Amino acid sequence: MGSAVAALSREELEARLEEAEDTLRAIREGEIDALVVKGGGAEQVFTLEGGGQSYRTFMEAMDVGAAAFDGEGQLLYANHALCALLDQPPGSLTGTALVGLLDAVNQAKFRRLLTQAMSERQSGEIHLRAGNVERSILLAGTPLEFGVVHGAAITFTDISEREQAAAARESERLARAILASANEAVIVCDRAGRVTHLNGAATRICAESPVGLLFSDAIELTFTEASGLMSGSDIVTMAASGMPVQGLEAAVRTPSASVTDVLISAAPLVVSGERTQGCVVTLINLSQRKAAERHQALLMGELDHRVKNTLAMVMAICARTAAHERTIEDFQRSFSGRIQALAATHTLLSNSSWQNLQIKDVLGAELAPFASLSSGRIVTEGLDITVDAKTAVSLGLVFHELTTNAVKYGALSVPGGKIAVRQVGRSDDGALMIEWQEHDGPLVTPPESSGFGQALISRSLGSGGATLEFRPTGVICKIAIPR
């Protein structure tokens, strides 16, 4: 084409330019001219005015919005369907009015598609606001020829409803995925209070086939603190009317007739900014928390009981120690040692959560200030036996008195002295027998009188008790721990 144009004379070129300008003017002013539409290897010819083949008549007959543009991108004609689609008066979309309806991003998309449609078919999508409605528009452009003038025709198809339907399906899919992945029981109800959706966790506490049932029929709730004044239907009614409900404790009876404690909350269900469509109810299983609360209350009661017993024991130790000591200094030393023995055992019990405490642990705590179990001076055998808290406290006092005596007069008063503490079987009544035996210490002579320490040893274990033998080779104490 370039060589053909070069062969034309100046006069011929000016004549063609004038012809082109006349053609554009005629199109803009609606005068008669021919229009050739190329695409797909074929040509279609329309006249802009006159007869059933008028191009304007052709565009107006289209169900979708359509517009024609010249090679400069100027709007030549927009049909009534396009004006209605864009909520504009007929004939108002002239010049740059159409492009002016778009924001910067969509203007760029439209101009790019229009430019490409001058030479080949193109399609794309833009978004705009028509009146008070956000619309998604599918564009399809194709080249046009007005005699020697090139341009493009673009159709505008509203796909908003299709996209909204697709978005609704995707939202439904996401909602179902969220429901399925939630650990808590989730139940969705409509405005009438009927169950529309629920997840797997909810099916385990609801009636069989709950979808379609009223919430109160689908799940049996009891609000113990509401004295029968509140029901599940009240919760749903409040939430569906726009009033959220949070953190109410209730008991739910499951299909297996068991009762589970739950924390129930309900929130209005609002979709796409519209009015409330129903509500979403969540139920959090409180069984473990309630069990922990009951256990904590039990522990508090047990702690209170133990504190009272310990205080009573301290008072008894204080009175007995005062009755057997001659001076304030002796009383202070003996009483402090016995209280420290109690404290050491309580520390062990606290560290083991008041359970799983072994006899060897109690023995090691009382001997610790003077000799460790691994020092070679203490031999143990068969003491890996768990005892309860009460027995541990009593054993702690017994081992304290035996240790104090050994440090003052027995095996621990000399460097080479040793102590063996062993399990020696069970008595006829099933009591566990433990033997404390000292050797390689100084010569032992029996005391002239029985002190409080001996009385404490013999009485600390209740029905079990302990017996002392003051053999010349070393003290032997046989301790009976009741079954």
Secondary structure, DSSP 8 states (H G I E B T S, - for coil): -HHHHHHS-HHHHHHHHHHHHHHHHHHHHT---EEEEEETTEEEEEESSSSTTBHHHHHHT-SSEEEEEETT--EEEE-HHHHHHTT--TT---BTHHHHTS-HHHHHHHHHHHHHHTTS-EEEEEEEEETTEEEEEEEEEEEEEETTEEEEEEEEEE-HHHHHHHHHHHHHHHHHHHHHH-SSEEEEEETTSBEEEE-HHHHTTS-SS-TTSBHHHHSEEE-GGGTTS--HHHHHHHHHTT--EEEEEEEEE-TTS-EEEEEEEEEEEE-TT-SEEEEEEEEEE-HHHHHHHHHHHHHHHHHHHHHHHHHHHHHHHHHHHHHH-SSHHHHHHHHHHHHHHHHHHHHHHHHTTTSSEEHHHHHHHHHTTT--TTSSSEEEES---EE-HHHHHHHHHHHHHHHHHHHHTSGGGSTT-EEEEEEEEE-TTS-EEEEEEEESSS-----SS--HHHHHHHHTTTTS-EEEEEETTEEEEEEEE--
